[in-house]
Amino acid sequence: MTEQFYPHLSERILEHILPNGLVVRVIPKAGFARKYAFFAANYGSIDTSFHFRGQHVRTPDGVAHYLEHKMFDLPRGNVMQQFAARGASPNAFTSYAITAYYFDCTDQFEDNLKLLLEFVSTPYFTAESVEKERGIIAQEIRMYEDAPSSQVYEQLFAAMYQHHPVRAPIAGTVESIAQITAQTLYTCHEAFYHPGNMCLCVTGDVDAQTVFAIAEQMLGQQSSPVPERDYGPAEDLNCNALRVKRQMEVAMPTFMLGFKCQPPANGPDVLRQELMGDLAAELLMGEASPLYARLYEQGLIDPSFGVGYESMRGVGLLVASGDSNDPEAVTAAILDECGRLTSSGADEALFRRLKRSMLGRRLRDLDSFESVCFRQCSFLFDGAEYFTFPEVCEAISMEDTLDFLKTTVVEAHSGLSTIYPLED
């Protein structure tokens, strides 16, 4: 076991890497009644093409999400009732980059942890159960297709990227999931759900050695090869399409604007670019920026307007979204303001305030067990250590941030996705 202390955060990580390659991290929280376990696979919706055991595999879109749905079945029945009988609240999610299973409880933590590790590592799929789930997931997909907030997001990625699998919705389409079989799920479970491609993170008032022992007992010692992922040809920073729009039942136009940037390679730069991207977005168009005040006064944006940075392997972009009667005017104003900032400079005092504000938000976020475990696992998969964020943030200068804006907020690198009301 190794121990790492982060004095800026007063946080400790106790880590043990099992012989099978699983990274187990415990973040102690003395005196808390609640305990939380998060078991994540380095496998998301974008991992549809890969080389494994000497073969190239291409799966239909939506397999990672489909697999998440089916993992709660064991030969003896569905595990949800077993968690409930032990006072635990389990759940799961699939993102573009990871799939995670988790629970929280106050009692019987060790038994619940064993159940979590058992069902995630035990694939059990029958043709009948896979077919039954297809209808459930198809309903979920249609729900997303009817949701403007989902469609404006998915349209943006389809507009901005030509090859990368982020173009496809996380859940896939009704047509793509029709191709998924029990064998598809078994293949992807074998490729991605082995301990060397996963991370277990636990936080609460727990004994770390007990957690490590349970993980080794339940998952064994055998390692497995990691698949080689294929995300297609490298993407140009220019967008596949600059504008994409459709009509839906909305009261006023809702939009999402993105600016492509060069995604960082795995390692510490993943964390640095996320922090710098968030700072850049806030400096240019966040709530404390002069641009935000002007757009708000002109009635071009409202409190729904938000900004930030998003990334995953092969993808990086600044985003702004919200409701507006004139998304094109908002886009033009952002481009103009970026030109002014990068040529004339920004207010140093504002930049320092934005840094403090960002650090404050992330420090408050440490109170969330869910957020802490998610960030631990996702940054670990990308080769970065999340708890170094105070030092990494401090080292980012305003010049770095303005250079990032200058190379990112470029019209040719932008995509604008808009949902208009039906009558428009």
Secondary structure, 3 states (H helix, E strand, C coil): CEEEEECCCCEEEEEEECCCCCEEEEEECCCCCCEEEEEEECCCCCCCEEEECCEEEECCCCHHHHHHHHCCEECCEECHHHHHHCCCEEEEEECCCCEEEEEEECCCHHHHHHHHHHHHCCCCCCHHHHHHHHHHHHHHHHHHHCCHHHHHHHHHHHHHCCCCHHHCCCCCCHHHHCCCCHHHHHHHHHHHCCHHHEEEEEEECCCHHHHHHHHHHHHCCCCCCCCEECCCCCCCCCCCCCEEEEEECCCCCEEEEEEECCCCCCCHHHHHHHHHHHHHHHHHHCCCCHHHHHHHHCCCCCCCCEEEEEEECCEEEEEEEEECCCHHHHHHHHHHHHHHHHHHCCCHHHHHHHHHHHHHHHHHHCCCHHHHHHHHHHHHHCCCCHHHHHHHHHCCCHHHHHHHHHHHCCHHHEEEEEEEECCC
